[in-house]
Amino acid sequence: MNERKRNKKRPSYRTPPFSGGKKRQTSPPIYDNADMMQLFHVSGRTLQRWRKEGIVPYKKIGGKIFYLAEDVLKMMRKGDDAKE
């Protein structure tokens, strides 16, 4: 069988690169069209209509459309308030 020689200086486990110390600054979570279609069970055309009608805010970066998770949550909460 293939047995690899282990380097004694290298640990056999990996440690997380940011364990302890300062927290790494992360960008806010974002969704793309595929994520939104799966999340809301709608077609791409429906998302296009929602964008056109201003129902869902979006950002276009390099020809690709993204939705900030925070904006999507606000939109969902706004829809819940309308039902009451």
Biopython code that builds the backbone (N, CA, C, O; Angstrom):
import numpy as np
from Bio.PDB.StructureBuilder import StructureBuilder

atoms = [
    (1, "MET", "N", (0.829, -1.181, 0.000)),
    (1, "MET", "CA", (0.000, 0.000, 0.000)),
    (1, "MET", "C", (0.880, 1.252, 0.000)),
    (1, "MET", "O", (2.080, 1.200, 0.268)),
    (2, "ASN", "N", (0.253, 2.344, -0.302)),
    (2, "ASN", "CA", (0.938, 3.630, -0.278)),
    (2, "ASN", "C", (0.996, 4.171, 1.138)),
    (2, "ASN", "O", (-0.037, 4.489, 1.727)),
    (3, "GLU", "N", (2.153, 4.273, 1.667)),
    (3, "GLU", "CA", (2.309, 4.883, 2.983)),
    (3, "GLU", "C", (3.133, 6.143, 2.813)),
    (3, "GLU", "O", (4.246, 6.113, 2.289)),
    (4, "ARG", "N", (2.569, 7.246, 3.262)),
    (4, "ARG", "CA", (3.258, 8.519, 3.119)),
    (4, "ARG", "C", (4.183, 8.742, 4.299)),
    (4, "ARG", "O", (3.870, 8.403, 5.440)),
    (5, "LYS", "N", (5.307, 9.312, 3.994)),
    (5, "LYS", "CA", (6.223, 9.676, 5.067)),
    (5, "LYS", "C", (5.691, 10.944, 5.727)),
    (5, "LYS", "O", (5.380, 11.926, 5.053)),
    (6, "ARG", "N", (5.593, 10.909, 7.014)),
    (6, "ARG", "CA", (5.094, 12.070, 7.745)),
    (6, "ARG", "C", (6.262, 12.979, 8.127)),
    (6, "ARG", "O", (7.308, 12.527, 8.593)),
    (7, "ASN", "N", (6.051, 14.231, 7.919)),
    (7, "ASN", "CA", (7.023, 15.228, 8.320)),
    (7, "ASN", "C", (6.848, 15.458, 9.818)),
    (7, "ASN", "O", (5.770, 15.855, 10.261)),
    (8, "LYS", "N", (7.876, 15.218, 10.584)),
    (8, "LYS", "CA", (7.789, 15.314, 12.045)),
    (8, "LYS", "C", (7.564, 16.750, 12.522)),
    (8, "LYS", "O", (7.006, 16.963, 13.598)),
    (9, "LYS", "N", (7.992, 17.729, 11.733)),
    (9, "LYS", "CA", (7.823, 19.121, 12.129)),
    (9, "LYS", "C", (6.387, 19.603, 11.916)),
    (9, "LYS", "O", (5.963, 20.578, 12.536)),
    (10, "ARG", "N", (5.660, 18.945, 11.069)),
    (10, "ARG", "CA", (4.307, 19.366, 10.735)),
    (10, "ARG", "C", (3.310, 18.645, 11.634)),
    (10, "ARG", "O", (3.369, 17.421, 11.753)),
    (11, "PRO", "N", (2.395, 19.376, 12.269)),
    (11, "PRO", "CA", (1.413, 18.705, 13.123)),
    (11, "PRO", "C", (0.439, 17.888, 12.281)),
    (11, "PRO", "O", (0.200, 18.199, 11.114)),
    (12, "SER", "N", (-0.112, 16.854, 12.876)),
    (12, "SER", "CA", (-1.029, 15.988, 12.141)),
    (12, "SER", "C", (-2.456, 16.517, 12.176)),
    (12, "SER", "O", (-3.369, 15.870, 11.663)),
    (13, "TYR", "N", (-2.652, 17.659, 12.761)),
    (13, "TYR", "CA", (-3.973, 18.278, 12.832)),
    (13, "TYR", "C", (-3.841, 19.727, 12.393)),
    (13, "TYR", "O", (-2.741, 20.278, 12.342)),
    (14, "ARG", "N", (-4.953, 20.324, 12.082)),
    (14, "ARG", "CA", (-4.936, 21.725, 11.663)),
    (14, "ARG", "C", (-5.638, 22.568, 12.718)),
    (14, "ARG", "O", (-6.667, 22.171, 13.266)),
    (15, "THR", "N", (-5.077, 23.716, 12.989)),
    (15, "THR", "CA", (-5.701, 24.628, 13.940)),
    (15, "THR", "C", (-6.402, 25.734, 13.166)),
    (15, "THR", "O", (-5.935, 26.129, 12.097)),
    (16, "PRO", "N", (-7.508, 26.238, 13.685)),
    (16, "PRO", "CA", (-8.178, 27.338, 12.989)),
    (16, "PRO", "C", (-7.253, 28.548, 12.903)),
    (16, "PRO", "O", (-6.581, 28.878, 13.881)),
    (17, "PRO", "N", (-7.206, 29.211, 11.758)),
    (17, "PRO", "CA", (-6.264, 30.309, 11.582)),
    (17, "PRO", "C", (-6.547, 31.513, 12.472)),
    (17, "PRO", "O", (-5.632, 32.287, 12.755)),
    (18, "PHE", "N", (-7.789, 31.692, 12.923)),
    (18, "PHE", "CA", (-8.134, 32.866, 13.705)),
    (18, "PHE", "C", (-8.619, 32.497, 15.098)),
    (18, "PHE", "O", (-9.497, 33.169, 15.639)),
    (19, "SER", "N", (-8.071, 31.453, 15.684)),
    (19, "SER", "CA", (-8.499, 31.094, 17.031)),
    (19, "SER", "C", (-7.866, 32.055, 18.028)),
    (19, "SER", "O", (-6.646, 32.214, 18.066)),
    (20, "GLY", "N", (-8.698, 32.685, 18.823)),
    (20, "GLY", "CA", (-8.201, 33.641, 19.807)),
    (20, "GLY", "C", (-7.782, 34.939, 19.147)),
    (20, "GLY", "O", (-7.835, 35.069, 17.925)),
    (21, "GLY", "N", (-7.373, 35.878, 19.941)),
    (21, "GLY", "CA", (-6.907, 37.145, 19.397)),
    (21, "GLY", "C", (-8.046, 37.998, 18.878)),
    (21, "GLY", "O", (-9.192, 37.855, 19.303)),
    (22, "LYS", "N", (-7.719, 38.883, 17.960)),
    (22, "LYS", "CA", (-8.722, 39.790, 17.410)),
    (22, "LYS", "C", (-9.695, 39.040, 16.509)),
    (22, "LYS", "O", (-9.339, 38.069, 15.841)),
    (23, "LYS", "N", (-10.937, 39.526, 16.515)),
    (23, "LYS", "CA", (-11.925, 38.939, 15.614)),
    (23, "LYS", "C", (-11.705, 39.493, 14.214)),
    (23, "LYS", "O", (-11.371, 40.664, 14.035)),
    (24, "ARG", "N", (-11.893, 38.651, 13.257)),
    (24, "ARG", "CA", (-11.729, 39.046, 11.868)),
    (24, "ARG", "C", (-12.974, 39.795, 11.408)),
    (24, "ARG", "O", (-14.095, 39.357, 11.668)),
    (25, "GLN", "N", (-12.787, 40.901, 10.740)),
    (25, "GLN", "CA", (-13.916, 41.659, 10.244)),
    (25, "GLN", "C", (-14.483, 40.937, 9.027)),
    (25, "GLN", "O", (-13.760, 40.626, 8.080)),
    (26, "THR", "N", (-15.775, 40.679, 9.068)),
    (26, "THR", "CA", (-16.399, 39.974, 7.962)),
    (26, "THR", "C", (-17.394, 40.881, 7.265)),
    (26, "THR", "O", (-17.911, 41.831, 7.854)),
    (27, "SER", "N", (-17.651, 40.578, 6.020)),
    (27, "SER", "CA", (-18.641, 41.339, 5.277)),
    (27, "SER", "C", (-20.031, 40.801, 5.607)),
    (27, "SER", "O", (-20.166, 39.651, 6.024)),
    (28, "PRO", "N", (-21.058, 41.618, 5.424)),
    (28, "PRO", "CA", (-22.406, 41.141, 5.732)),
    (28, "PRO", "C", (-22.799, 40.018, 4.778)),
    (28, "PRO", "O", (-22.351, 39.994, 3.631)),
    (29, "PRO", "N", (-23.633, 39.087, 5.243)),
    (29, "PRO", "CA", (-24.030, 37.986, 4.362)),
    (29, "PRO", "C", (-24.839, 38.501, 3.172)),
    (29, "PRO", "O", (-25.664, 39.405, 3.302)),
    (30, "ILE", "N", (-24.583, 37.908, 2.029)),
    (30, "ILE", "CA", (-25.297, 38.311, 0.814)),
    (30, "ILE", "C", (-25.867, 37.082, 0.120)),
    (30, "ILE", "O", (-25.385, 35.965, 0.310)),
    (31, "TYR", "N", (-26.891, 37.304, -0.680)),
    (31, "TYR", "CA", (-27.503, 36.252, -1.488)),
    (31, "TYR", "C", (-27.363, 36.626, -2.956)),
    (31, "TYR", "O", (-27.328, 37.806, -3.304)),
    (32, "ASP", "N", (-27.284, 35.622, -3.807)),
    (32, "ASP", "CA", (-27.353, 35.878, -5.239)),
    (32, "ASP", "C", (-28.722, 35.394, -5.725)),
    (32, "ASP", "O", (-29.557, 34.981, -4.920)),
    (33, "ASN", "N", (-28.950, 35.445, -7.040)),
    (33, "ASN", "CA", (-30.258, 35.054, -7.573)),
    (33, "ASN", "C", (-30.617, 33.613, -7.226)),
    (33, "ASN", "O", (-31.762, 33.328, -6.873)),
    (34, "ALA", "N", (-29.656, 32.712, -7.322)),
    (34, "ALA", "CA", (-29.931, 31.301, -7.032)),
    (34, "ALA", "C", (-30.358, 31.114, -5.579)),
    (34, "ALA", "O", (-31.280, 30.350, -5.293)),
    (35, "ASP", "N", (-29.687, 31.812, -4.662)),
    (35, "ASP", "CA", (-30.056, 31.728, -3.248)),
    (35, "ASP", "C", (-31.472, 32.243, -3.021)),
    (35, "ASP", "O", (-32.256, 31.625, -2.301)),
    (36, "MET", "N", (-31.797, 33.377, -3.638)),
    (36, "MET", "CA", (-33.122, 33.978, -3.461)),
    (36, "MET", "C", (-34.215, 33.094, -4.053)),
    (36, "MET", "O", (-35.290, 32.955, -3.469)),
    (37, "MET", "N", (-33.942, 32.496, -5.211)),
    (37, "MET", "CA", (-34.931, 31.610, -5.831)),
    (37, "MET", "C", (-35.213, 30.422, -4.926)),
    (37, "MET", "O", (-36.362, 30.000, -4.794)),
    (38, "GLN", "N", (-34.182, 29.884, -4.309)),
    (38, "GLN", "CA", (-34.343, 28.745, -3.415)),
    (38, "GLN", "C", (-35.010, 29.168, -2.107)),
    (38, "GLN", "O", (-35.840, 28.433, -1.573)),
    (39, "LEU", "N", (-34.660, 30.328, -1.595)),
    (39, "LEU", "CA", (-35.199, 30.808, -0.328)),
    (39, "LEU", "C", (-36.700, 31.085, -0.414)),
    (39, "LEU", "O", (-37.451, 30.732, 0.495)),
    (40, "PHE", "N", (-37.134, 31.717, -1.506)),
    (40, "PHE", "CA", (-38.536, 32.110, -1.642)),
    (40, "PHE", "C", (-39.349, 31.186, -2.547)),
    (40, "PHE", "O", (-40.552, 31.388, -2.714)),
    (41, "HIS", "N", (-38.711, 30.186, -3.127)),
    (41, "HIS", "CA", (-39.385, 29.247, -4.036)),
    (41, "HIS", "C", (-40.070, 30.002, -5.182)),
    (41, "HIS", "O", (-41.251, 29.797, -5.462)),
    (42, "VAL", "N", (-39.304, 30.874, -5.832)),
    (42, "VAL", "CA", (-39.805, 31.640, -6.967)),
    (42, "VAL", "C", (-38.852, 31.461, -8.143)),
    (42, "VAL", "O", (-37.745, 30.944, -7.993)),
    (43, "SER", "N", (-39.303, 31.896, -9.310)),
    (43, "SER", "CA", (-38.467, 31.801, -10.504)),
    (43, "SER", "C", (-37.584, 33.039, -10.630)),
    (43, "SER", "O", (-37.761, 34.027, -9.917)),
    (44, "GLY", "N", (-36.645, 32.959, -11.543)),
    (44, "GLY", "CA", (-35.772, 34.094, -11.809)),
    (44, "GLY", "C", (-36.551, 35.277, -12.363)),
    (44, "GLY", "O", (-36.231, 36.433, -12.086)),
    (45, "ARG", "N", (-37.576, 34.972, -13.147)),
    (45, "ARG", "CA", (-38.423, 36.030, -13.713)),
    (45, "ARG", "C", (-39.181, 36.771, -12.612)),
    (45, "ARG", "O", (-39.358, 37.987, -12.693)),
    (46, "THR", "N", (-39.626, 36.050, -11.590)),
    (46, "THR", "CA", (-40.318, 36.688, -10.465)),
    (46, "THR", "C", (-39.373, 37.629, -9.734)),
    (46, "THR", "O", (-39.762, 38.736, -9.363)),
    (47, "LEU", "N", (-38.133, 37.194, -9.526)),
    (47, "LEU", "CA", (-37.146, 38.071, -8.890)),
    (47, "LEU", "C", (-36.904, 39.318, -9.733)),
    (47, "LEU", "O", (-36.748, 40.414, -9.195)),
    (48, "GLN", "N", (-36.874, 39.154, -11.041)),
    (48, "GLN", "CA", (-36.678, 40.291, -11.936)),
    (48, "GLN", "C", (-37.838, 41.278, -11.785)),
    (48, "GLN", "O", (-37.622, 42.490, -11.750)),
    (49, "ARG", "N", (-39.051, 40.769, -11.695)),
    (49, "ARG", "CA", (-40.224, 41.621, -11.518)),
    (49, "ARG", "C", (-40.174, 42.330, -10.166)),
    (49, "ARG", "O", (-40.482, 43.519, -10.077)),
    (50, "TRP", "N", (-39.785, 41.602, -9.110)),
    (50, "TRP", "CA", (-39.668, 42.205, -7.778)),
    (50, "TRP", "C", (-38.653, 43.345, -7.785)),
    (50, "TRP", "O", (-38.874, 44.381, -7.158)),
    (51, "ARG", "N", (-37.538, 43.153, -8.495)),
    (51, "ARG", "CA", (-36.529, 44.209, -8.581)),
    (51, "ARG", "C", (-37.092, 45.427, -9.308)),
    (51, "ARG", "O", (-36.903, 46.562, -8.872)),
    (52, "LYS", "N", (-37.783, 45.182, -10.414)),
    (52, "LYS", "CA", (-38.349, 46.267, -11.219)),
    (52, "LYS", "C", (-39.383, 47.060, -10.428)),
    (52, "LYS", "O", (-39.448, 48.284, -10.534)),
    (53, "GLU", "N", (-40.193, 46.355, -9.630)),
    (53, "GLU", "CA", (-41.248, 47.008, -8.853)),
    (53, "GLU", "C", (-40.733, 47.574, -7.530)),
    (53, "GLU", "O", (-41.491, 48.204, -6.792)),
    (54, "GLY", "N", (-39.465, 47.357, -7.226)),
    (54, "GLY", "CA", (-38.880, 47.887, -5.998)),
    (54, "GLY", "C", (-39.264, 47.110, -4.756)),
    (54, "GLY", "O", (-39.148, 47.626, -3.645)),
    (55, "ILE", "N", (-39.717, 45.883, -4.921)),
    (55, "ILE", "CA", (-40.127, 45.057, -3.780)),
    (55, "ILE", "C", (-38.916, 44.603, -2.987)),
    (55, "ILE", "O", (-38.943, 44.569, -1.757)),
    (56, "VAL", "N", (-37.858, 44.255, -3.697)),
    (56, "VAL", "CA", (-36.646, 43.778, -3.024)),
    (56, "VAL", "C", (-35.456, 44.643, -3.461)),
    (56, "VAL", "O", (-35.206, 44.790, -4.658)),
    (57, "PRO", "N", (-34.719, 45.217, -2.493)),
    (57, "PRO", "CA", (-33.534, 46.006, -2.852)),
    (57, "PRO", "C", (-32.381, 45.097, -3.277)),
    (57, "PRO", "O", (-32.233, 43.985, -2.769)),
    (58, "TYR", "N", (-31.577, 45.578, -4.202)),
    (58, "TYR", "CA", (-30.474, 44.764, -4.715)),
    (58, "TYR", "C", (-29.295, 45.644, -5.092)),
    (58, "TYR", "O", (-29.415, 46.864, -5.202)),
    (59, "LYS", "N", (-28.156, 44.998, -5.286)),
    (59, "LYS", "CA", (-26.939, 45.662, -5.757)),
    (59, "LYS", "C", (-26.445, 44.892, -6.970)),
    (59, "LYS", "O", (-26.471, 43.661, -6.990)),
    (60, "LYS", "N", (-25.999, 45.616, -7.969)),
    (60, "LYS", "CA", (-25.447, 44.978, -9.161)),
    (60, "LYS", "C", (-23.947, 45.242, -9.181)),
    (60, "LYS", "O", (-23.504, 46.390, -9.229)),
    (61, "ILE", "N", (-23.181, 44.168, -9.144)),
    (61, "ILE", "CA", (-21.725, 44.285, -9.127)),
    (61, "ILE", "C", (-21.164, 43.448, -10.267)),
    (61, "ILE", "O", (-21.310, 42.226, -10.285)),
    (62, "GLY", "N", (-20.535, 44.104, -11.199)),
    (62, "GLY", "CA", (-19.924, 43.403, -12.323)),
    (62, "GLY", "C", (-20.902, 42.566, -13.124)),
    (62, "GLY", "O", (-20.540, 41.496, -13.613)),
    (63, "GLY", "N", (-22.125, 43.029, -13.267)),
    (63, "GLY", "CA", (-23.114, 42.299, -14.045)),
    (63, "GLY", "C", (-23.858, 41.231, -13.267)),
    (63, "GLY", "O", (-24.787, 40.620, -13.797)),
    (64, "LYS", "N", (-23.473, 40.993, -12.026)),
    (64, "LYS", "CA", (-24.159, 39.996, -11.201)),
    (64, "LYS", "C", (-24.965, 40.716, -10.127)),
    (64, "LYS", "O", (-24.531, 41.734, -9.589)),
    (65, "ILE", "N", (-26.139, 40.177, -9.823)),
    (65, "ILE", "CA", (-27.048, 40.808, -8.875)),
    (65, "ILE", "C", (-26.931, 40.138, -7.518)),
    (65, "ILE", "O", (-26.939, 38.912, -7.407)),
    (66, "PHE", "N", (-26.821, 40.972, -6.482)),
    (66, "PHE", "CA", (-26.720, 40.485, -5.107)),
    (66, "PHE", "C", (-27.764, 41.163, -4.238)),
    (66, "PHE", "O", (-28.190, 42.286, -4.505)),
    (67, "TYR", "N", (-28.164, 40.453, -3.192)),
    (67, "TYR", "CA", (-29.138, 40.965, -2.238)),
    (67, "TYR", "C", (-28.516, 40.864, -0.849)),
    (67, "TYR", "O", (-28.046, 39.794, -0.463)),
    (68, "LEU", "N", (-28.507, 41.960, -0.094)),
    (68, "LEU", "CA", (-27.997, 41.926, 1.272)),
    (68, "LEU", "C", (-28.998, 41.190, 2.152)),
    (68, "LEU", "O", (-30.199, 41.450, 2.082)),
    (69, "ALA", "N", (-28.511, 40.281, 2.974)),
    (69, "ALA", "CA", (-29.383, 39.488, 3.838)),
    (69, "ALA", "C", (-30.187, 40.398, 4.763)),
    (69, "ALA", "O", (-31.353, 40.121, 5.046)),
    (70, "GLU", "N", (-29.580, 41.465, 5.229)),
    (70, "GLU", "CA", (-30.269, 42.412, 6.116)),
    (70, "GLU", "C", (-31.480, 43.033, 5.411)),
    (70, "GLU", "O", (-32.546, 43.171, 6.011)),
    (71, "ASP", "N", (-31.311, 43.407, 4.133)),
    (71, "ASP", "CA", (-32.418, 43.986, 3.368)),
    (71, "ASP", "C", (-33.522, 42.964, 3.128)),
    (71, "ASP", "O", (-34.705, 43.301, 3.156)),
    (72, "VAL", "N", (-33.134, 41.727, 2.894)),
    (72, "VAL", "CA", (-34.116, 40.662, 2.668)),
    (72, "VAL", "C", (-34.935, 40.436, 3.935)),
    (72, "VAL", "O", (-36.152, 40.265, 3.865)),
    (73, "LEU", "N", (-34.272, 40.434, 5.096)),
    (73, "LEU", "CA", (-34.992, 40.271, 6.362)),
    (73, "LEU", "C", (-35.959, 41.425, 6.601)),
    (73, "LEU", "O", (-37.082, 41.211, 7.059)),
    (74, "LYS", "N", (-35.527, 42.652, 6.293)),
    (74, "LYS", "CA", (-36.417, 43.811, 6.436)),
    (74, "LYS", "C", (-37.641, 43.654, 5.542)),
    (74, "LYS", "O", (-38.764, 43.939, 5.958)),
    (75, "MET", "N", (-37.416, 43.195, 4.307)),
    (75, "MET", "CA", (-38.516, 42.997, 3.373)),
    (75, "MET", "C", (-39.500, 41.962, 3.916)),
    (75, "MET", "O", (-40.714, 42.138, 3.814)),
    (76, "MET", "N", (-38.973, 40.888, 4.490)),
    (76, "MET", "CA", (-39.831, 39.837, 5.027)),
    (76, "MET", "C", (-40.615, 40.352, 6.233)),
    (76, "MET", "O", (-41.798, 40.044, 6.376)),
    (77, "ARG", "N", (-39.972, 41.131, 7.098)),
    (77, "ARG", "CA", (-40.669, 41.689, 8.267)),
    (77, "ARG", "C", (-41.746, 42.673, 7.834)),
    (77, "ARG", "O", (-42.827, 42.715, 8.422)),
    (78, "LYS", "N", (-41.453, 43.461, 6.810)),
    (78, "LYS", "CA", (-42.421, 44.421, 6.296)),
    (78, "LYS", "C", (-43.658, 43.688, 5.778)),
    (78, "LYS", "O", (-44.781, 44.160, 5.953)),
    (79, "GLY", "N", (-43.452, 42.544, 5.147)),
    (79, "GLY", "CA", (-44.570, 41.737, 4.663)),
    (79, "GLY", "C", (-45.399, 41.178, 5.801)),
    (79, "GLY", "O", (-46.621, 41.082, 5.690)),
    (80, "ASP", "N", (-44.740, 40.802, 6.909)),
    (80, "ASP", "CA", (-45.461, 40.298, 8.082)),
    (80, "ASP", "C", (-46.299, 41.393, 8.717)),
    (80, "ASP", "O", (-47.411, 41.132, 9.176)),
    (81, "ASP", "N", (-45.781, 42.623, 8.751)),
    (81, "ASP", "CA", (-46.517, 43.742, 9.342)),
    (81, "ASP", "C", (-47.766, 44.074, 8.533)),
    (81, "ASP", "O", (-48.777, 44.490, 9.100)),
    (82, "ALA", "N", (-47.709, 43.897, 7.229)),
    (82, "ALA", "CA", (-48.848, 44.211, 6.366)),
    (82, "ALA", "C", (-50.005, 43.250, 6.598)),
    (82, "ALA", "O", (-51.163, 43.617, 6.399)),
    (83, "LYS", "N", (-49.704, 42.024, 7.017)),
    (83, "LYS", "CA", (-50.752, 41.024, 7.239)),
    (83, "LYS", "C", (-51.561, 41.304, 8.496)),
    (83, "LYS", "O", (-52.719, 40.898, 8.597)),
    (84, "GLU", "N", (-50.955, 41.998, 9.455)),
    (84, "GLU", "CA", (-51.628, 42.227, 10.738)),
    (84, "GLU", "C", (-52.658, 43.311, 10.672)),
    (84, "GLU", "O", (-53.302, 43.613, 11.676)),
]
sb = StructureBuilder()
sb.init_structure("model")
sb.init_model(0)
sb.init_chain("A")
sb.init_seg("    ")
for serial, (resi, resn, name, xyz) in enumerate(atoms, 1):
    if name == "N":
        sb.init_residue(resn, " ", resi, " ")
    sb.init_atom(name, np.array(xyz, "f"), 0.0, 1.0, " ", f" {name:<3s}", serial, name[0])
structure = sb.get_structure()
